[in-house]
């Protein structure tokens, strides 16, 4: 019993220290995942904690369970419309991109370490994929709002590239153990099985879960726990039959999150806590597993591999893969930079250790240094690089609270908005505001007292406005009740242009206002929205821009698949 108490105390203290340090480190821009990893290292055998831990099997088990929960949570938050937009480029990055990255890193490792090409290729495969835990967590906490197309591409890539990395790692382990034999036919069949079975299992279990879940309500905490149990079960079953559990569990999350009755906001908050618990436990355990004294002799060449990966291999792979999809250069550079490595390479690096591959410990140590370098260099600059490259969108004023209404066919929610001192709605009566269709004002909370909309009078700073609205009205309501109208307007003009127009406005009339004429190939009766759709080479998302007759038109707001507002930027005067 005494030993058990000591273990529990040590574990709780390590987690507490990581969380407290994380609260301070976030002010300096350090990713919380990096803090967890470093705290684990300090608590380990080379640090002040002195904990002797070398259980690779336990770390591998915990890592896989944690990744399943993290991928499920990421899928739940992926909007289906945005997922469709990013699907093709993400698939190419998740397949060809991983192969190109692995090949380039492997070739560099042969030169840097003098490794046998098989071991070097294995190292390339281990660090070849981005990490879902790092990408989901850091994009969420970066303090910026990334354009839909870029963010969705990064998230979908990280959710789908694990099958290729696992396949390459296992295949190259076989090559390393049997040097004279490379069964290409069997390897190709395994690749098809990984993607095919994983995709089919994810679609099938996701459809079943999305249909069954609304009929099984256990309570918010238990509903989230049920989702996690389903996700881990799908992950294990898919792996057992030769498919990719990583891909399957991510697709389950996407289908459940976009069902007719999606997971409520309360369930998503509970899932967020579980995902963070999984991430923190996984990174703390991986930190304990590391032995810094054994990394000293190879830290310089390992950092060389990390630099080559970040500045050469990843950019080359991304530019090659995204070329057919007409991403803007600034978007491609950003996708190149946010190729975050996290727990996945460390988990994959355990495969060669279990298989008894020569030089497997060196592969593991180099992968660990690469992860540290990626989290430190890339993870701390996710927001700054996004602002520098101009791939951000104006931040939205999130509701103070959201409650999904049971039995609502249109996804209606009870929403609360806190009015700031410069809100656009100040001075107007709630029942006089032009609210979106199917939206009903409920009350105004003022000085701790609820008031009916008809009796509240002009809205004042500090008021909390409650409305019932369909999910599709959220963007418009955020506009009406924005916490800071002036700052929001400035940010919108910077992102979308000097003027905002309704997407249904006639393009010819708008162009005439600024002395421009529609190109000859554009019919005179088209709206701004129709013009943008016609000129874009792909399905539009917020932030997409086209140049036409010297004017730049930018998608400023969408409501589902419908374009609501278009930003217009005038040509800059020379000099």
ABEGO torsion letter per residue (X at the ends): XAAAAAAAAAAAAAAAAAAAAAAAAAAAGBBAAAAAAAAAAAABAABAAGBBBABAAAAAAAAAAAAAAAAAAAAAABBAAAAAAAAAAAAAAABAAAAAAAAAAAAAAAAAAGBBAAAAAAAAAAAABBBAAAAAAAAAAAGBBBBAAAAAAAAAAAAAAAAAAAAAAAAAAAAAABAABBBAAAAAAAAAAAAAAAAAAAAAAAAAAAAAAAABBAEAAAAAAAAAAAAAAAAAAAAAAGBBAAAAAAAAAAAAAABABBBBAAAAAAAAAAAAAAAAAAAAAAAAABBAAAAAAAAAAAAAAAAAAAAAAAAAAAAAAAAAAGBBAAAAAAAAAABBBBAAAAAAAAAAAAAGBBGAAAAAAAAAAAAAAAAAAAAAAAAAAAAAAGABBBBBBBBABBBBBBGBAAGBBBBBBBBBAABAABGBBAAABBBBBGBBBABBBBGGBBBBAAAAEBBBBGBBBBBBBBAAAAAAAAAAABABAAAAAAAAAAAAEABBBBAABBAAAAAAAAGBBBBAABBAABBAAAAAAAABABBBBBGBBBBBGGBBBBBABBBEABBABBBBBBBBBBX
